[in-house]
Amino acid sequence: MIFSKVDERGPPMSMETSKIDIAGTPQLAVPTAHEAIARVNRWLHRAIGTAVHAAAATFDPATFYWHVPIEIAYGATGPLGVVGDVYVHAATGDFAGQPNVEEFRQRAEALASTRGIE
C-alpha cells in the first residue's frame, strides 16, 4: 500500500515519488572554492607554468560561476600581482569562454619585468 503525503506546493504525491526526487538531486562538478582553485591550477600549470596560479575563488550564486583571479608569484619575491581571471561553472566545471594562454603569459612577463625579474 502506498501512502500519500500532502505537499504544500501542490497535489498529494506518493512517498515513492518523494524518494525519486531526493535521489535525483543534481551533483556539482565544482562544489567548493578548493576544487575551483585546483581545476584552474591544473590547467595553468600545464598550459603556462607554475609561476602563475590561482590562490582564491569566490562563488557568484547569480551566475553559478566561480571567479578565480590568476596571479604571478616567484619563490624569491612572493606574489607580484593579478594577471587575469578565469570563471568556472559550478555545475559543469567548464571555463567561461576560452581563457587566452598567450595573453596570461604576456601579462605575467610584463608584470615580472616591472619588478626587475627577467
Sine and cosine of phi, psi and omega as CSV:
sin_phi,cos_phi,sin_psi,cos_psi,sin_omega,cos_omega
0.00,0.00,0.76,-0.65,0.03,-1.00
-0.99,-0.15,0.81,-0.59,0.02,-1.00
-1.00,0.00,0.62,-0.79,0.05,-1.00
-1.00,-0.02,0.53,-0.85,0.03,-1.00
-0.83,-0.56,0.71,-0.71,-0.01,-1.00
-1.00,0.09,0.80,-0.60,0.05,-1.00
-0.98,-0.22,0.81,-0.59,-0.05,-1.00
-0.89,0.46,-0.31,0.95,-0.03,-1.00
-1.00,0.04,-0.18,0.98,-0.06,-1.00
-0.03,-1.00,-0.37,-0.93,-0.05,-1.00
-0.93,0.37,0.27,-0.96,0.01,-1.00
-0.84,0.54,0.53,-0.85,0.07,-1.00
-0.76,-0.65,0.45,-0.90,-0.03,-1.00
-0.98,0.21,0.35,-0.94,0.05,-1.00
-0.89,0.45,-0.55,0.84,0.01,-1.00
-0.90,0.44,-0.68,0.74,0.03,-1.00
-0.88,0.47,-0.66,0.75,0.01,-1.00
-0.86,0.52,-0.67,0.74,0.01,-1.00
-0.91,0.41,-0.61,0.80,0.02,-1.00
-0.91,0.42,-0.67,0.74,0.00,-1.00
-0.88,0.48,-0.67,0.75,0.00,-1.00
-0.92,0.38,-0.67,0.74,-0.01,-1.00
-0.92,0.39,-0.41,0.91,-0.03,-1.00
-1.00,0.01,0.22,0.98,0.01,-1.00
-0.88,0.48,0.79,-0.61,-0.04,-1.00
-0.92,0.39,0.55,-0.84,0.05,-1.00
-0.98,-0.22,0.62,-0.78,0.01,-1.00
-1.00,0.01,0.65,-0.76,0.06,-1.00
-0.95,0.32,-0.55,0.84,-0.03,-1.00
-0.72,-0.69,0.99,0.15,-0.11,-0.99
-0.99,0.14,-0.28,0.96,-0.08,-1.00
-0.77,-0.64,0.34,-0.94,0.07,-1.00
-0.87,0.49,-0.64,0.77,0.01,-1.00
-0.84,0.54,-0.70,0.72,0.00,-1.00
-0.94,0.34,-0.56,0.83,0.06,-1.00
-0.90,0.43,-0.70,0.71,0.02,-1.00
-0.89,0.46,-0.70,0.71,-0.02,-1.00
-0.89,0.46,-0.67,0.75,0.00,-1.00
-0.89,0.45,-0.71,0.71,0.00,-1.00
-0.92,0.38,-0.68,0.74,0.01,-1.00
-0.89,0.45,-0.63,0.78,0.06,-1.00
-0.85,0.52,-0.71,0.70,0.00,-1.00
-0.91,0.42,-0.74,0.67,-0.03,-1.00
-0.86,0.50,-0.73,0.69,-0.07,-1.00
-0.92,0.39,-0.52,0.86,0.07,-1.00
-0.97,0.24,-0.67,0.74,-0.13,-0.99
-0.99,0.11,-0.56,0.83,-0.13,-0.99
-0.85,-0.53,-0.77,0.64,-0.06,-1.00
0.61,-0.80,0.04,-1.00,-0.11,-0.99
-1.00,0.05,-0.11,0.99,0.03,-1.00
-0.95,0.30,-0.42,0.91,0.08,-1.00
-0.98,-0.19,0.66,-0.75,-0.03,-1.00
-0.36,-0.93,0.28,-0.96,0.11,-0.99
-0.99,-0.17,0.70,-0.71,0.00,-1.00
-0.87,-0.50,-0.23,0.97,-0.04,-1.00
-0.51,-0.86,0.35,-0.94,0.08,-1.00
-0.53,-0.85,0.66,-0.76,0.01,-1.00
-0.83,-0.56,0.78,-0.63,-0.02,-1.00
-1.00,0.03,0.71,-0.70,0.07,-1.00
-0.93,-0.36,0.97,-0.24,-0.05,-1.00
-0.91,0.42,-0.39,0.92,0.01,-1.00
-0.93,0.36,-0.59,0.81,-0.03,-1.00
-0.97,-0.24,-0.30,0.95,-0.05,-1.00
0.93,0.37,0.47,0.88,0.04,-1.00
-0.91,-0.42,0.54,-0.84,0.20,-0.98
-1.00,0.02,0.78,-0.63,0.11,-0.99
-1.00,-0.07,0.86,-0.52,-0.08,-1.00
-0.82,-0.58,0.98,-0.21,0.07,-1.00
-0.93,0.36,0.59,-0.81,0.00,-1.00
-0.95,-0.32,0.80,-0.60,0.02,-1.00
-0.84,-0.55,0.31,-0.95,0.07,-1.00
-0.95,-0.32,0.65,-0.76,0.02,-1.00
-0.49,-0.87,0.54,-0.84,0.08,-1.00
-0.83,-0.56,0.50,-0.87,-0.01,-1.00
-0.83,0.56,-0.65,0.76,-0.06,-1.00
-0.97,0.23,-0.41,0.91,-0.10,-0.99
-0.90,-0.43,-0.36,0.93,-0.11,-0.99
0.99,0.16,-0.25,-0.97,-0.03,-1.00
-0.90,0.44,0.70,-0.71,0.03,-1.00
-0.98,-0.19,-0.46,0.89,0.01,-1.00
0.48,-0.88,0.07,-1.00,-0.03,-1.00
-1.00,0.07,0.71,-0.70,0.01,-1.00
-0.92,-0.40,-0.05,1.00,0.02,-1.00
0.21,-0.98,-0.09,-1.00,-0.02,-1.00
-0.66,-0.75,0.50,-0.87,0.12,-0.99
-0.79,-0.62,0.61,-0.80,0.05,-1.00
-0.89,-0.45,0.81,-0.59,-0.06,-1.00
-0.90,-0.44,0.82,-0.58,0.01,-1.00
-0.96,0.28,0.81,-0.59,-0.09,-1.00
-0.90,0.45,-0.60,0.80,-0.06,-1.00
-0.98,0.21,-0.62,0.78,-0.10,-1.00
-0.98,-0.22,-0.45,0.90,-0.08,-1.00
0.99,0.11,0.02,1.00,-0.01,-1.00
-0.98,0.22,0.52,-0.86,0.11,-0.99
-0.99,0.16,0.58,-0.82,0.07,-1.00
-0.97,0.23,0.80,-0.60,-0.06,-1.00
0.91,0.41,-0.28,-0.96,0.04,-1.00
-0.87,-0.50,0.98,-0.22,0.03,-1.00
-0.82,0.57,0.71,-0.71,-0.08,-1.00
-1.00,-0.03,0.96,-0.30,-0.04,-1.00
-0.86,0.51,-0.72,0.70,-0.04,-1.00
-0.90,0.44,-0.61,0.79,0.03,-1.00
-0.91,0.42,-0.69,0.72,0.07,-1.00
-0.88,0.48,-0.69,0.72,-0.02,-1.00
-0.88,0.48,-0.71,0.70,0.00,-1.00
-0.90,0.43,-0.68,0.74,0.03,-1.00
-0.90,0.44,-0.66,0.75,0.01,-1.00
-0.89,0.45,-0.70,0.72,0.01,-1.00
-0.90,0.43,-0.65,0.76,0.01,-1.00
-0.91,0.42,-0.68,0.73,0.01,-1.00
-0.91,0.42,-0.67,0.74,0.03,-1.00
-0.89,0.46,-0.65,0.76,0.00,-1.00
-0.89,0.46,-0.62,0.78,0.01,-1.00
-0.91,0.42,-0.36,0.93,0.02,-1.00
-0.99,-0.16,0.13,0.99,0.03,-1.00
0.98,0.19,0.33,0.94,0.01,-1.00
-0.98,-0.22,0.81,-0.58,0.00,-1.00
-0.98,-0.22,0.00,0.00,0.00,0.00
